[in-house]
């Protein structure tokens, strides 16, 4: 049984908070932005995980693969966001 979009959103919220704590950027995002980055990252991670290990391996809310790929997706999305916003901040200075 594959996870629903709502499950990926919930997982994304959790891993978004963890991903922000792991990133080394000194800026902190507002909670709403962290949530959005985590949700997008969780969905991206689920998509990547489906391609890598197959959707049947990503069944179950408490599956370690689900959380691992969601976390990786959140890290990727957060890093992309940081790279885009950091570049824009430097050019304005």
RAKA-V765654 format. One record per backbone hydrogen bond with DSSP energy under -1.0 kcal/mol. NH is the residue of the N-H (numbers start at 1). CO is the residue of the C=O. Records with the same first field share a line. If there is no record, write none. Layout:
NH->CO, CO
This chain:
8->4
9->5
10->6
11->7
12->8
13->9
14->10
15->11
16->12
17->13
18->14
19->15
20->16
21->17
22->18
23->19
34->30
35->31
36->32
37->33
38->34
39->35
40->36
41->37
42->38
43->39
44->40
45->41
46->42
47->43
48->44
49->45
50->46
51->47
52->48
53->49
57->54
58->55
63->60
67->63
68->64
69->65
70->66
71->67
72->68
73->69
74->70
75->71
76->72
77->73
78->74
79->75
80->76
81->77
82->78
83->79
84->80
85->81
86->82
87->83
88->84
89->85
90->86
91->87
